[in-house]
Amino acid sequence: MITVTICVGSSCHIKGSRAVIGRFSELLRRHGVEDKVQLKGSFCMERCGEGVNWQLDDEPFTSVDEDDACRLFQEKVLAPLGVRPADGPEEADQA
């Protein structure tokens, strides 16, 4: 199982972590991988000045916004699972 942890500390919250969580939740449902990916929150990842922070298993990512979430989801979650992106407005924007 892949674990995606998104910071929900005050700095990341102000910078949009709630929208990033919403986007990841939507993408998990759309692609039917809820049983393969665990989405968790973390109160602080100690990189507060670097934007919304998240990590995929043990690999950290910084300065993620709602738009980045779609691209990173495809590259870092779907591709390793061998799942093709579903058609939708976010995926079309990435082409």
C-alpha positions in Angstrom: 0.0 0.0 0.0 1.2 3.5 -0.9 0.9 6.1 1.9 0.4 9.8 1.0 0.8 12.1 4.0 -0.2 15.8 3.7 0.7 18.4 6.2 -2.3 20.1 7.8 -0.3 22.3 10.2 -1.2 26.0 10.4 1.3 27.2 7.7 0.4 24.5 5.2 -3.3 25.0 6.0 -3.0 28.7 5.2 -1.2 27.8 2.0 -3.9 25.5 0.8 -3.4 22.0 2.2 -7.2 21.5 2.5 -7.6 22.0 -1.3 -4.7 19.6 -1.9 -6.3 17.0 0.3 -9.6 17.5 -1.5 -7.9 17.0 -4.9 -6.1 13.8 -3.8 -9.3 12.4 -2.3 -11.2 13.1 -5.6 -8.4 11.5 -7.6 -8.3 8.4 -5.4 -12.1 7.9 -6.0 -12.0 8.7 -9.7 -9.2 6.2 -10.4 -10.6 3.5 -8.0 -7.4 3.2 -6.0 -8.7 3.9 -2.5 -7.8 0.3 -1.5 -4.2 0.8 -2.7 -3.4 4.3 -1.3 -3.8 5.5 2.3 -4.3 9.3 2.6 -3.2 10.7 5.9 -2.7 14.1 7.5 0.3 15.2 9.6 0.3 18.2 11.9 3.8 19.4 10.9 6.5 18.2 8.6 9.0 20.8 9.8 9.3 22.5 6.4 6.8 25.3 7.0 8.5 27.9 4.8 8.3 25.6 1.7 4.6 25.7 1.0 2.1 22.8 1.3 4.2 19.8 2.2 3.4 16.1 1.6 5.2 12.9 1.3 4.7 9.7 -0.6 5.8 6.9 1.7 9.2 8.4 2.7 9.8 10.7 -0.2 9.1 14.4 0.6 7.6 17.0 -1.7 7.3 20.7 -1.1 5.4 23.7 -2.5 2.5 21.6 -3.8 -0.7 23.3 -4.8 -4.0 21.9 -6.0 -2.8 21.9 -9.7 0.4 20.2 -8.9 -1.5 17.5 -7.0 -3.0 16.1 -10.2 0.4 15.9 -12.0 2.1 14.4 -9.0 -0.7 11.9 -8.5 -0.3 10.6 -12.0 3.5 10.4 -11.8 4.0 9.2 -8.3 0.9 7.2 -7.5 -0.9 6.0 -10.6 2.3 5.1 -12.7 3.8 2.9 -10.0 0.5 1.2 -9.5 0.2 0.6 -13.3 -3.0 2.5 -13.5 -3.8 4.7 -16.5 -5.2 8.2 -15.8 -9.0 8.5 -16.2 -10.2 11.0 -18.7 -11.2 14.3 -17.1 -10.5 18.0 -17.1 -7.4 17.8 -14.9 -5.8 15.1 -17.1 -6.6 17.0 -20.3 -4.9 20.1 -18.9 -1.7 18.1 -18.4 -1.5 17.0 -22.1 
